[in-house]
């Protein structure tokens, strides 16, 4: 038995007592809770917690309940749906005007103060020790949390130094956190946009860019803006109602191509829906942008390059005896922390290995390789003449 | 109750008696058979038959057993596996040399004489009344069948006038049948290549092209041949051992692009694996062909065009109020036959409607539209601003 598993079993008995309290807090019958929660422990963050692996009635997947003296809640971040066509979509889902905020390409985290410490939770509802550690460095002394114990910051972590997604932004190359929502921890309800912006200003917190307000009957300007963002290597927008009663996302084809290029490098480790959805998405944008034949040719060529070139590079690398991996860096406070965190990643099914350890004034930097066994194995097999597994 | 269903139920009792005979013929316990067969009837071809919906032990999916006075068998056509890399694949699966036959892009049928009449069965093991009718026109008087009642012709139907696949070949624009294998109906065993070719010559039957014999250690010539076939709008090759103990298929990227272009027109009606496999396939060929940067750009652009342009065309057409359909023509001996056949197609889940009926000296030509509800509905929904169903 894995030591973590043993600890879980021992402590599950105690935590079962909390189910009634948790159910009361969220308005769900405790029996319903039992089936859908997963009990998690985290060496770094000592309070055990439930995470919701699926939606349960009105409670979103990713909701977390910390089981301290009394339960502490962090509601899941709701799914923001995607528009395929702006021209009809704006008027269909929004009244009069929408505010466009930049959608950044990183990973979604929620941050709150739990039992006196900041904790960062990923979209799926797992405490991320790495993000928690880095966020504490930045925000531990911010008065937002003591002043607003019932609120959480929802935002995007971007930059090259994280284990999930490595896209650098000029404004934050290594590790940046940009707030997009401030929400009530228990109800999940977001602050209206103006209140959120006032709050961010008051506490000196970094928010995602507000790109302006657009009338719903003029989608052209918005589409042009999104495509300019794409040209600048940025992802797209989240469209919001000022009251936060409606949200929608829309992204640039150039960003979709970057995703494709990245994922096709590991073509057998990504799901087929990942690829398919993006191909369809690009066609709707190419249509709506009203591209002429020549522009359409260019758009098609860019798409084709994002598919074919990364796969050919992968095949060439593996043919020459190399392993195709994803390389990234992590900044950790100690080697013990680094080891524990990488073990946590392996526990989550991510295969990683440390390539290089360097120290600088700010601490330790680990150069980490993420392994993609399926892509490497399959490519080797095909190069060795094995039949296609169709 | 559908009249066909009622007939099936009435006649299933009788046919159950045949199970022991069928099992004996194929070497399978009758109980095993019961679960995996589907009893089919066909208004046009009056003998009821079992078809194997799945592999059962050594008996392939698609195997058909006609239940006349005594059972008559047509074993399923075996799956021919695909090579992703010729250079290693040839030597791995073949000895010394391979014979390359052209792989044509149509649909696979098996033809045999059953109870005194020719019958054409599709890959899945369904009698196709349309193909049967057309094949009878061509082959009914051929001495092959009376001379060889235990054999079946396995071949590709190509051309524009069929309900399954519409690709025209210069040598057969409307309806052509090209034999690739001659097999024993009961064992499924193929004749060695030389015997097959002698047989085709003897009976004046049209076979797929033999493109030559290639040493297994010289894959370059073969790859160049396949890519030339692609340039000519043709699909690729089936590689065979002279004794027919091994087979493999390999196709040109240009042909893969045609498939993609066709399928992306109906992007929501084709399965995601259909798209994904083809993208991966193209990368292996681009790698193996040793394309330089410029050639790779061209290959990528062609791929991108095959994805983006058909989807944009579809979206434009639907945005302008049209329905995106597949149009094809069928030549039928009578309107009764045409109606019955289209009903048969609907029964198989294919939505069709007749657009135009014309008569010429050879009979009746139906202009048929095949409908693709999923692509049309989804595109309309996205154009109306509905959120993406991800």
Interface residues (C-beta under 8 A of the other chain):
Chain A: X81 X82 X83 X84 X85 X87 X88 X89 X90 X91 X92 X93 X248 X264 X267 X268 X272 X273 X275 X276 X277 X279 X280 X281 X282 X283 X284 X286 X287 X291 X296 X297 X299 X300 X301 X302 X303 X304 X305 X307 X308 X309 X311 X312 X314 X315 X316 X319 X382 X383 X384 X385 X386 X387 X388 X390
Chain B: X81 X82 X83 X84 X85 X87 X88 X89 X90 X91 X92 X93 X248 X264 X267 X268 X272 X273 X275 X276 X277 X279 X280 X281 X282 X283 X284 X286 X287 X291 X296 X297 X299 X300 X301 X302 X303 X304 X305 X307 X308 X309 X311 X312 X314 X315 X316 X319 X382 X383 X384 X385 X386 X387 X388 X390
